[in-house]
Amino acid sequence: MTSNNGQSWWSIRSVNDYESWLIVQDIYTNNSTEFSLKIYHYGHFSSTPGRTYDDSVITFVDYLEANQFKFSGMSPIIPQLGYENTNNMWFYFKIPGGDLDTRLVPMRNDEDVSRLVSYTGVEGVKEISLYVVRCEVDANTGKGLMRKARMPPKEGYSSKRRLFS
């Protein structure tokens, strides 16, 4: 969807917001270019094989335009999930129909976002799973260490907001 001034907009939806989900499904049946991200955040990956993303919060971002979405489009979304600082965040998406051991793809730039978007609309896919991981760099080794992100304070997080990007 686009606003009157041509800017794309998106909406954050909590996992329990069934009424909004019904509206999204109705709109998506009539518009093949929009999709949702199912964002898993505040969690961490387990080891392989049988990798899972544990202790997470799930939030949906709806009404993303496939032909307009860029990596920079994550910048206004991530703070709405309760993160104060988006530095040291790593993003991964799961190729639909796969598991986290073999179908997890890093999302670092517009080329990676184009790959993510290429799966929307294929065989009715309108939702892509995205995983957010916080990384800290070890001062002694210079290697990245994945850490579980801390939950935001309850009053600082809103599960439902509409924003323009």
Secondary structure, DSSP 8 states (H G I E B T S, - for coil): -B-TTS-BEEEEEETT-HHHHHHHHHHHHH-TTEEEEEEEES-EE--SSS--EES-EEEEEEEEETTT--GGGHHHHHHHTT-S--TTEEEEEE-TT--TTTSEEEE-SHHHHHHHHHTTTGGG--EEEEEEEEEEE-TTT--EEEE------GGG--S--EEE-
